[in-house]
Amino acid sequence: TTTLTSSGITKLLKHRLGEPEQIPPGCQDFPTTVSDAIWTGALGSLMVLKVHGTKVKTRKLDVDLIPMEQAYKDPQTGQEFAGVAVREELVMREGSVWRLLIELVRPEDYFPDPTGRGLYEIHRSHADLYQVIEAAEADQESYDLEAVMQLADSYMDAEVELAIERETEQSHATKPQFRKIVELWELWGTILDSDGHVVHRNCRCTIANQSFLIRLPDPNPNWHQESPFVVAPLIRVPFSVFHKALLDNAVRLNLAENEIFNVMLDGSIAAVW
């Protein structure tokens, strides 16, 4: 075994977070993620990062040695006898490897305990139905496979899709019926019952489409037993959970100018009539 030093850990993290072959498909390198996080912090007051891991499929070429029977003939005696020859065949082998993933979370999809006492954190995300089924089949101890299969008859609410379009100002393309999107609410923290007593402490569970408990509450799977979220504001406000965004005042001024412009335009149209 080799003991990692502080400089060795730094080099390892730079390798995992910066090398293109170490970054999962569809993800950004760490400097780009931090840059995007600063933009979200300026617009949404919080920079929210989720540190976790994911399995990535790997493919590599290999050579298989295939034995095959072959007849040989002694040149001196002319006698034939059977032997074994080896034939080389090029094959593609598939596997999977764990990759470190630092995911940027939209502030609109992050719901912390509003009291500031850190009872829980909720992360809202969206995935295709087949992705949820594959995750459940790979980890049947944590997931309720029966509840997952019931999602086949459940669609994400159309109002939720419209709300996402309004928030992102990006209209989604019309999806075919077989492209079913599942809305996931992942909770990390402590769960209380209706009487305020602790039912599950430091656990993780997932609710799909706000109706199906597809991942039962299980203990925190992280070895450090802490939350996977790293949250930081750009402008701190004492005793606040959401703090302030850099462009909060600018947005309000823009809205006020827009209202004034509308009033002037309406008055001009009325004067013309």
N, C-alpha and C positions, 0 to 999 in steps of 0.2 A: 504494500500500500504506500501511496505517496501523499504527504501532507501538503495541502494547498496553502500557499502564503497569500497575503493580501494582494500583492502584485499579480500572483497567479490567478486569483479569483477575478481580478479586474480584466486580465487578458482573456480569460475564459468567457466572461460576460460579453466583452466586445466581440469575440468570435461568434457567440451564439446570437447576438442581436444585430450584428452588422454584416456578416458574411452572407452573400445572396443564397448560397446553397443551404444555409441554416435557417432561413426565414420561411415559414409555411406559405404555401401558395395563397395569393390574394391579400397578404399582409405587407405592411410597410416596415422598413428598417427603423431602428430605435430613434435616430435623430429626426427622421421625418415624422414619427409618431409624436415626439415631444413638440415639434413645430406645430403640428395640427392641434395638439392639446393647448398650446398657448392661444391659438385662435379661438378655440371653444371656450377657454377661460375668459377671454375678452368679451365674447358675445353672451355666454351663459353663466358667468361668475365662477364656475367650478371646472377644474381640470380633473377628470375622472379616468383612471387607468385601472384595468383589471389584469392582474398577473396570474397566469395559469399556464397550462400546457395542452397540447393537442397531438394526436397521432397523425403522422403524415405517411402516405404510401410511398414506398421506395421500389425502384426497379434497377436491376443490375444484370449484366451479361455474365454467364458462367459457362463452363465446358463440362459436359457429362461424358464419362468414359463408359461406353456401352460394349460389353463383351458379346462376341458373336462367333459361332462355330465356323471353322474354315478347314477345308481339306488340304493337306500337304502331301507332297510326293518326294520320296528320297531319290535324289539324282543318281546315286550309285546302284541301289537295288531295284529302283522303280516301284517300291512298295508305297502304297498310299495309307495315310493315317490321318485321323481327325485331330484338330488343334483348336485353340481359342485365340482369336484376334481381338483387338480393342479398337473400336471406332469412336472418334470424337464427334460430339454433337453440340452445337452452340444453342443455349437455351436462355430464356429470360426468366429471372426469378423475381417474384414480388414479395414484399414484406412491409413492415411498418416500423417507424422510429418515432420516439417522443421528441417534440420540439418545444422549446420555451416560447411562450406567446405573451406579449404585452399588448392588450387590446384597448383602444380608445373608446370610451363609452360616452354616448351623448348625454349631456346633463339632463335632458328631458326624460331619459330612460333610467335615471338613477334616483332612487327614493330612500333617503336615510331617515333615521328616527328624527322627527321634527323637534323633539324636545331637546336634542343635543346630548342625550345620555347614552347614545350608542347601543340601544337595545337591538336594533336590526338594521340591515341594509337590503334593499330589493333592486334587482337588475332586470329590466324588461328588454327582451330581444325577440327576434323573429327567425324562424327556420322553416324549411320545407318539411312536409310530413315524413318523407322517406329518411331524412336526417335524424328526426326524433326516433323513428322506429329502429334505425341502425344503432343509435346510442343505447336504446333500451335493450336491444338484443345482446349488445356487447357487455352490458352491466345489469343483468337481471336481478341481482341482489338488491340494488338501489332503486330500480324503476319498477313500477307496477305495469307489467306488460299488457294486462287486460284493459287498464285505463288508457294506455297508449293506443291500443287498437280501436278504441271507441272514437278516437280523433278523426278517423276516416269519414265519419258523418258530421264532422264539425268544421265550420269555416270561421276564419277570422272575421269579426264584425265589419261590415262595410263602413260604418261610421268611424271605426278605428283606422281603417285605411285612408279615409278622407282626412282625418285629423293628422296622420303622418304626412300626407301630401301638403297640407297647409303649413305644418311645422317646417318641413324641408324645402317647400316651394318647388317641389319636383313631382310631376305627375307620373304615376306608374303606368306602364303599358298594360293593356288588357290581357289578363292571364287566362289560359284555358282552364276548363273545369278540373282537369287532373292535377293542376299545379296548386296544391293546397298549402296555404301558409298558416303556420301555427304560431300563436303569440305565447311566449314563455315568460313567466314571472318567477325568477329565481331568488329565494330568500336565504340570507345568511344571518344568523344571530340566534336570539332566544325567542321562543314562542310561549305566549301566555294563554290561559283559558279565559272563559267569560268572567271568572271571579278574580282575575288578576294574578293567579298562581302560575308558577313556571311549569310548563309541560315538557318542553325540550330545551336544553341549554346548549348554546354554541353548536347549532346544527345547520343543515342545509336541506332545502326541499324546493320542489318546482311545481308550479301550477300552470296548466296549459289552457289557453282560451278562457281564462278566468273561471273555469268550471271543473276541470279535471286535475286531480292530484296525481300526477304521473310519477313523481319521485317522492317517496315517503321521507319524512324527517330522519336523517341519519347524522351521526357525529361528523364534525368538521374533518374532511379528509386531508387537510394540509398538515404537514408534519410540525409546522410552527404554531398550529391551532389558532391562527389569526385570520382576519378577513383578507380576501384576495384583492380588495380595492385599495388603491392609493389615491387620495383625494386632497387637492390643494387649491385654494383660491388665489387669484391675482391681487385682489384688494380685500383684505381681511376686515370684517366688522365684528367687534367684540360681542360675545354672547349670541352670535348668529350661526346658523347651520349652513345657509346658502350664500351668505356674504353678499358682495356687490360685484357686478360686472363692469368692466372698464367703459363699455359703451351704453350703459343704462341711461345716463342723462342725455347722450346723443340721440338715442332712439326716441326718448320722450320729446326732445326738441323737434325731431323729424316728424313725429306724429302731430305735434302742435302746428307745425308749418303746413302739413298736409291738410289739416282741418281748416286753417285760415284760407288756404288756397281754394278749397272746396266752397267755402262761404262766399269768397269773392267771385268764383266762377258762377255759382248759383245766382248771385245778385246781378251779374252781368247778363246772364241769360234772361232773367226776369225783366231787366231793363230793356233788352232788345224786344221782347214780346210786348 
